[in-house]
């Protein structure tokens, strides 16, 4: 079942179960998807939906850091719960070893041997890990890998 349909069904179920928090979280994600579809005049496929959900998760993680600085544990907990709900729609997350293997594979394919090649490596690694790994983590791992060469 496509992710958009799963979101629709889960949203309906959350409403029926009177789970306002889950329904609101899913509704926000669906709104972000619909906004892109309407502004660009296209019907999004799962890969593009995954990108949007990954952005939604990233926004919540960034907000969570601000909430922690402001000692707002209630909002931190709320953000964590939203992230957990949204993560359930993303593919299985990659561990660091799997990310490193992808980086090594791409670097050897294009002959990357210094930090100067970071942009090339990232442009090829990103599509392989989108929605399956945090972009900051991937970037730091690419930088670390290339600086050791």
N, C-alpha and C positions, 0 to 999 in steps of 0.2 A: 504494500500500500504506500503510495507517495506520501511524503512528509506533510504536505499541505492537507491532505485528507485525514491523516492521523491527528493533526492539530485540530481540525474541525470536529472530528469525532470525540476527541478527548475534551474539547471545550464544551461540547453538548453534555457529555457525561458529568463534567465538573459542575455544570449548571444544575443538572438533575439532582446531583448529590449535595447541592447547596454548598459546594466548596468554592466560596467567593475568591479566595486568594489564588487558587490554581486557575480558575476561570479568568481572572483578571490578568494573570501572568501570560497565559496562552493568548488571550485577546490582544495584549500588547504586541506579542510576537506576530500574530496574524495581521495586525494593523501595519506593522513594518513591512511585511511581505506584500500586502495589498498596495501600499504606497508606492513601492518600487514598480509593481506591475502596472499601476495606473500611470505613473509619470513616464515610464519608458514604453508603455503600450505593448508589453509582451507578457507571455505566460511563463512564469519561472519553473524551471526544472529543479529536481532535488539538490543538485550541486549548488545552484544559486540560492536556494532556500537555506542550505547549510551555511553558506557564507553570511547570510543575514542573521541567522540564529547565533553564529559565532560572534558577530558584531554586537548583538544584544547582550551576550554573556560578557564580552569585553567591557561594555559600558557599565554593567553592574559590578564587575570586579573593580573598575576604576572608582566608581561611586563608593564602593565598600571601603576603599582606602581612606577616602575623605570622611566617611562616617566614623571610622576607627579613630582618626585624628581628632574628631569632634566628640569623642566619647559617647557615641550614640549606638550602644550595643543592640538596641531594638531594631535599628535600621540595618545594622550589620547582619543580624540574624535573618531579617526579611530578605536581604539581598542574597544571602547564602541559599535560602529556600528557593528563591526565584531561579538562581543559577542551577540548582539541582533539578528543577522541573525542566528547564530548557536543555540541559545536558542530555536528558533522556531521549531527545530527538536527534542528537548528533551521533555519527558513527562511533564505534569503539575508539577510545583515545589511545594514542601511541605512547609507549614508554620511551625513556631517553635512549635506550639501546636501539630501538627501532628507528627513532629519528636520526641517530648517528649513522646507522646503516644507509639510510636514504641519502644523507649528506655525503657520505663516502662514495656512494654509487654515482651521484650526480657530479661530484668533484672529479672523479676519475674519468667519467664520460667526456667532460669538457676540458680536461687537463688543467684544472684549477690548482695552483700551487702557491698562491700568496693571498694576503688579505685584499689585494687589489681586485681579486676575482669575486669578492663577496657579492656584489650586485648580480653577477651572472648566475652564481650558485643559488642565491635566494630566489631569483626569478624562475628557476627550474624546480627548486625544492617546494616552494609555496603551494603550487597546485596539487602536489602529492600529499601535503599534510593539512590542507585547509579544512577547518572544522574538526580535525583529529588531533591537533596540537596547538598550544599557545604560541602565537607569533613571536612574542618576546623571547620565549625559551628557545625557539628554533633559531632566531637571529643570533642569540648569544652563543649557541652551540656551533653555528656556522663560523662565527668570528673566532671562537676558541680553536676549532678544528683547523681553520686556515692559518692561524697565527703559529701553529705548531709545525707547519710544513716548512 
